[in-house]
Amino acid sequence: MKRHLGIFLRGAGMGAADAVPGVSGGTIAFVTGIYEELIHTIRQFGPSAIGAWRRWGLRGLVAHLNLSFVVPLLTGILASLVSVAHLVVWLMDDHPLLLNGFFFGLVAASVLVVGRHPTDWRWWHLLPLVVGLLLAQALPSLMPMVARLGSPDLILVVGGAIAISALLLPGVSGSFLLLAMGLYGTVMDGIRSFDVGLLGLFGLGCLVGLFVFSRLLSWLLAYHHTATLQLLVGFIVGSLPVLWPWRELVRYQLGPEGQMIPLDYRYLTPGDFTVLTGDPARLPAVVALMLAGVALVLLISRVNRPAATTPAGTRPGADKEEGSNV
């Protein structure tokens, strides 16, 4: 029961993070020590599950799919998404500086946690770090191309596949990519109103993205573990500018429904922000929340460090062992 509650709370944290443009649920999973188990478990949902059911029956299938992990995690994510959706919209409208300040500190501290060099680190691991940094910067500018697909249904499916893939990447925000695709408001409204048709199309895209991307990430973590971790660090570092509280939108475009899609920002000092916008920078409160985000990540990392050093699914042939131990 204690493990299930812990997983539920981690899922709630992932759901809350993914409701905020610029923050990744994958970052929360990484910091809380469940990231690689999450990737490995998602990979189990495929043809191999049919074989497990035929050989070992229902009990074997439950073990193969790691449902004792999946069920409380998904419950936490869904509960958080439904409950946090209204809160996030309010915070983004009324207190964007405070919200961004907290998550800036949280993500910045995540860089320290994920970026700790393992014993097999080599100088050439800087290359995947730089690649992750460049991709994190380039992805949002590529997202408006999705709106050119024409069919609204196809856009929803493709958007779901991209957003769920971003969920699996620390530092890459599925919500921010949805915002860049012009789908954020549509999806959030669909969640709040429980639009079954819209959520069904979006969910189909999510399933496709999960099936393909989880297998790619699982293979990379199994055979190129350190290089993959450095790639993820690059993604996290590249996401930080999006969360800087004091910024000015300098370039945008209108989506298919007339919504504003941000493309580029100018990053300001607190003083320049006040002069330019006339709004208070709220520096003490923002800094306090930044430090609170840093403290929370370091505390969680300290608590989960033993579990994070030997995650599930990080080596070839782990499937059979993990399936028997669930």
N, C-alpha and C positions, 0 to 999 in steps of 0.2 A: 504493500500500500504506500509506503514512504517513497519507493522508487517511482511508482505511478504518479504520485502527487508532484514529485520533482520534475518528471517529464512533462506533465500537464503545465506547470508553471513556465518551463522553458518554451513550450509551444505557445503559451499566452504571450511571452516576450517576443517570439518570432512574429506572431500575428500583429502585435502592436507596432513593431518596427516596420513591417511591410505596409502598414497603413499610412506611413509617413513618407512622402516623396524625398528621396535622398538617403534613406536608411535601408539596409538589407537584413532580412530575416536570417540569411546565411551567416552574417556577422554574429548575431546573437547565438546561433547554433554553435559557431566556432568557439566563442568566448566561454560558453557554458559546457563545453566538452562533449557535445553530442554530434558534431559535424560529420565526422567520418562514418559513424554508425548510421547516421541519417542517409548518407549517400549510398552506403552498402545495402541498407534495408530497402531503399527505393528500387535499387537494381534487382532485387529479388522478385519484384512484381512483374512477371513475364512468363514465357513458356516453361521455365524451370519450375514454376509453382505447380503446373499440371503434373509434372513428373513426381514432385514431392507428395502430392495428394494421392496419386496412384500407388506409390510405394509405401507410404506411411499413414495414409488416411488423414482424417481431419486434424488430429493432434499434430501430426508431422507437418501439415500445411500451416497450421498456426505458428509452429516453431520456425519453419522456413521463412515465413513472411514477417517474423518478429513482431507479431501483433500486440504483444505486451508493451512494446515501444511505440508502435504506430498509432494505436487507438488513443491513448492519453495525449500523445503529441498533437494529433489532428483535432481532438476535442479542444485542446487549449488554443490552437490556432484559430479554429472556427469561432469559439466563444469570444476570443479577443477581437477578431475582425468585426463580428456583429456588434459587440458592445463598444469598441473603440472607434468605429467609423464616425459616429456622431461627435465624439469628443475631439477627434483629430481635425475634423472640418472646423469645429469651433476654435480650436487652438491655432490652426493655420490662419484663420481669418482675424482673430482678436489678439493673439499673443505669438506671432511668428518668431520674434527674436528669442523669446524664452524657449520655445520648442526646439528651434535650431541650435541654440546654445547647448542644451542638454545633450542632444544627439551628436553634436560636433565633438564634445568631450568624450562621449561614449565610443564613437568610431575612432577618434584619435588614439585613445587608450588601447583599442583593439589592435592597432598597428603594432604597439609594443608587445602585446600578447602573442599575436600570430607571427611577428617578425623575429622572435627569438631564434638565433641561429642554432640548428641542430648540429650534432657532432660531425655529420658528413657534408656540411656546407662547404662549397668551393666558390672561388671568385666568379666563375662563369654562371653561377646562379643569379648574378645581377641581371643577366639577359632576360630571363622570364619575368623578373620584377619590373624591368622597364617596359616589356611587352604588355604586362597587365596594366601598368600606369597609362600607357598610350591608348589601350583599348577602352579603359574606363572613361578617358576623355573623349574618345571618338564615338562611342556607342550612342549617346543622346542625340548627337547631330545626325545620325543615320536613321533614327526612329521615325521622323516624319515621312520617310519613304513608304512606310507601311500603309499610310492613309491613301496612297496612290493605287492600291490594289483594286479599288473600285467597289467591289461587293462588300456591304457592311458586315455580312455574315463571315466572309473570308477574313476580313480585317479583325474581327473578334477572335477567330480561331488562331490566326497568326500572332495576334497580340497576347493571347493566353499562353502560347508556346514560349514566346520570348520572355514574358513576365515571370513564368514559373522557372525558367532556366536561370533568370536573374536571382530568383529566390535562393537557388542553390549556390550562388557565388557570393562570398563575403565581399562587401564593399560595393556591389552593384545593386541598386534599388529597383525592384520590379515596379514599385509605385512611380518612381521618377521616369522610368522608361515608358510606362503607361501614359504618364503626363506628356512626355515628348511625342508619343504616338497620337495624342488627343483622345485617349480612351479612359483616362483616370476618372473623370466625372461620370462617364457613362457606367463604368464598372461599379463605382462606389454607390451610385444611385440604384443600380441593379441589386446590389447587396442589401441596401436599406429597404427596398421595396419588394425584395425576393422575387425578381422577375425571372421565372423559370426558363423561358426561352433564351434570354440573354445569357444567363448563368450556365445554361447547358452548352451553348456554343463556346463560351469562354472556357468552361471546364474541359471540353473536348480538346481544345488547344493545349490546356495545361497537361492533360494526360499524354499527349504526343511529346510535348517538351520534356516531361519527366522521364518517359521511356527512353528517349534518345540521349538526353544530356546526362542523366544519372549514370548510364553505362560508360559514357566517355570519361566523366569525372572519376568514377570508380577505378577504371583502368589506369588513368593517370596517377591516382594516389597509390595504386598498388605497385606500379612499375617505375614511376618517376616522382616519388613522394616529396622530396625536398624541393625540387624544381617547381612542382605544382604549388607547394605552400608559398614559395616566393612569388609565383604568378598571382596568387590570391592576395598577398601583401600589396602588390602593385595595384590591384583592383581597389583595395581599401584606401590606399593613399590617394588614388585618383578620384575617389568619391568625396574627399574632404571639402574641396572648394564649393561643392553644391550645398553644403551645410553651413558655410560661413554665414553668421547671422546678419552682418552688415554688408549688404550688397545691393546693386542696382541692376535691374533688367535693362540690357542695352540692345538686344536683338531677339525678335520673336516672329512667329508666323501664326496665321489663323488656321485652325483645323477645319475639317469638313462640316462641323456643326457650328462654326464661328467661334470656338473656344480658342483662347490664347495659349500657344505652345512655346515655352521659353527655350531659347537656343543658346544665349550667351549672357553672362553677367559681368559687371565691373565690381571688383571687390574693394571695399572701403574700410578706412579706420572708423572707430566709433564716432570720433569728432567730425570727420567728413560726412558721415551718414546723417548726423544731426543737422549740419549746415545745409546739405543737399536736399533732404526730405522735410526738414522742420519737425521731425518726430524725435522723441528722446531715445538715446541709444540704450538706456537702461543697463549701463555697464556693470554695476555691482551685481544685479540680479542675474544677468547673463553669465558672468564669470563664475558666480556661485553655482549655477546649474551646470556649467562646463565641468567644474571640479567635482560636482556630484556624479556626473556621468563617468568621469575618469575613475573616481573612487569605487563606483559600482562595478565597473568592469574588472578592476584589479582585485576587488574582493571576490567576485565570482570566479575569476581565474585562479586565485589562490585556493579556493575551496575545491575546484574541479581539476586542479593540476594533476593529481595522480591518475584520474580517469582519462585525462586528455593525452597522456603519454603513450597509452596503449589502446588506441581506439579500434573498434571493430572494422573489419573489411579493409585493412591497410596492406595486406599482403596477399599474394596469390594463394588460392586454395583455402581461404578463410571461410568460404560459404558453408562447408560441411561442419567445421568446428563450431561456428556461431549458431548454426541451425540446431545443433544438439545441445547448446547451452542456454537457449532462451528460456 
